[in-house]
Amino acid sequence: MNKTDDQLIYQFMQTNKREISDRGFSRRVMRRLPKQIKSLSDVLTPICIIVSCILFYLFDGISLIYASIMPVIQQSSVSIIENLNFQTLIPIAIVCTYLGIQKAISLSE
């Protein structure tokens, strides 16, 4: 669909819009919902957060994350250095210089 179709649909929907009164139906449904589930959720959320933080500390989560991420970072950096091509750096340097000059000019205005 193009923009004019969207506009036509929007205009049609706005002109034929009808409000349906629920005569308190939504309020009655909300009153009948069990309140115990919400209070149970309010209690369990902080407990689960505390337990997960304790388990993260006990199982030394920082070192596990470090041990799993470091090989990826090392391999990526080695790959980047091995495949470094100065011909691809020239356009990047030109674009960065252009953007830097534009930013400097816009700040001085």
C-alpha positions as CSV (number, residue, x, y, z in Angstrom):
1,M,0.0,0.0,0.0
2,N,1.1,3.5,-0.7
3,K,0.7,6.7,1.3
4,T,-2.5,7.7,-0.3
5,D,-4.1,4.4,0.5
6,D,-3.1,4.8,4.1
7,Q,-4.6,8.3,4.2
8,L,-7.8,7.1,2.6
9,I,-8.2,4.2,5.1
10,Y,-7.4,6.6,8.0
11,Q,-10.0,9.1,6.8
12,F,-12.6,6.4,6.3
13,M,-12.0,5.0,9.8
14,Q,-12.2,8.4,11.4
15,T,-15.5,9.3,9.7
16,N,-17.1,5.9,10.6
17,K,-15.7,5.7,14.1
18,R,-18.3,4.6,16.7
19,E,-17.8,4.5,20.4
20,I,-19.3,1.4,22.1
21,S,-20.3,1.9,25.6
22,D,-19.4,-1.0,27.9
23,R,-21.8,0.2,30.7
24,G,-19.2,-0.6,33.4
25,F,-18.2,-4.0,32.0
26,S,-14.5,-3.3,32.1
27,R,-14.7,-2.1,35.7
28,R,-16.7,-5.3,36.7
29,V,-14.2,-7.6,35.1
30,M,-11.3,-5.8,36.8
31,R,-13.0,-6.2,40.2
32,R,-13.5,-9.9,39.7
33,L,-9.9,-10.7,38.8
34,P,-8.1,-12.5,41.7
35,K,-5.9,-10.1,43.7
36,Q,-3.9,-12.9,45.2
37,I,-2.0,-13.5,42.0
38,K,-0.8,-9.9,41.8
39,S,0.3,-9.9,45.4
40,L,2.1,-13.2,44.9
41,S,3.9,-11.7,41.9
42,D,4.9,-8.7,43.9
43,V,6.4,-10.9,46.6
44,L,8.1,-13.4,44.2
45,T,9.8,-10.8,42.0
46,P,12.2,-9.4,44.6
47,I,12.8,-12.8,46.1
48,C,13.9,-14.2,42.6
49,I,16.1,-11.2,42.0
50,I,17.8,-11.7,45.4
51,V,18.3,-15.4,44.8
52,S,19.7,-14.9,41.3
53,C,22.2,-12.3,42.6
54,I,23.3,-14.7,45.4
55,L,23.7,-17.5,42.9
56,F,25.6,-15.2,40.5
57,Y,28.0,-14.4,43.4
58,L,28.4,-17.9,44.7
59,F,29.1,-19.4,41.3
60,D,31.5,-16.5,40.4
61,G,29.4,-15.3,37.5
62,I,31.9,-12.5,36.6
63,S,34.7,-14.9,35.9
64,L,32.4,-17.2,33.9
65,I,31.2,-14.3,31.7
66,Y,34.8,-13.1,31.4
67,A,36.0,-16.6,30.4
68,S,33.3,-17.0,27.8
69,I,33.7,-13.5,26.2
70,M,37.5,-13.1,26.3
71,P,38.3,-15.8,23.6
72,V,35.8,-14.2,21.2
73,I,37.3,-10.7,21.8
74,Q,40.8,-12.0,21.4
75,Q,40.0,-13.9,18.2
76,S,38.2,-10.9,16.7
77,S,41.0,-8.6,17.5
78,V,43.6,-11.0,16.0
79,S,41.4,-11.4,12.9
80,I,41.0,-7.6,12.5
81,I,44.8,-7.0,12.8
82,E,45.7,-9.9,10.4
83,N,43.2,-8.7,7.8
84,L,44.0,-5.0,8.2
85,N,44.0,-3.3,4.8
86,F,45.1,0.3,4.6
87,Q,43.1,0.9,1.4
88,T,39.9,0.4,3.4
89,L,41.1,2.8,6.1
90,I,41.5,5.7,3.7
91,P,37.7,6.1,3.0
92,I,37.0,5.7,6.7
93,A,39.5,8.4,7.6
94,I,38.1,10.7,5.0
95,V,34.5,10.3,6.2
96,C,35.5,10.7,9.9
97,T,37.5,13.8,9.0
98,Y,34.5,15.2,7.1
99,L,32.1,14.5,9.9
100,G,34.5,16.0,12.4
101,I,34.9,19.2,10.4
102,Q,31.1,19.4,10.1
103,K,30.6,19.0,13.8
104,A,33.2,21.6,14.6
105,I,31.6,24.1,12.2
106,S,28.1,23.4,13.7
107,L,29.5,24.0,17.2
108,S,31.0,27.3,16.3
109,E,27.7,28.6,14.9
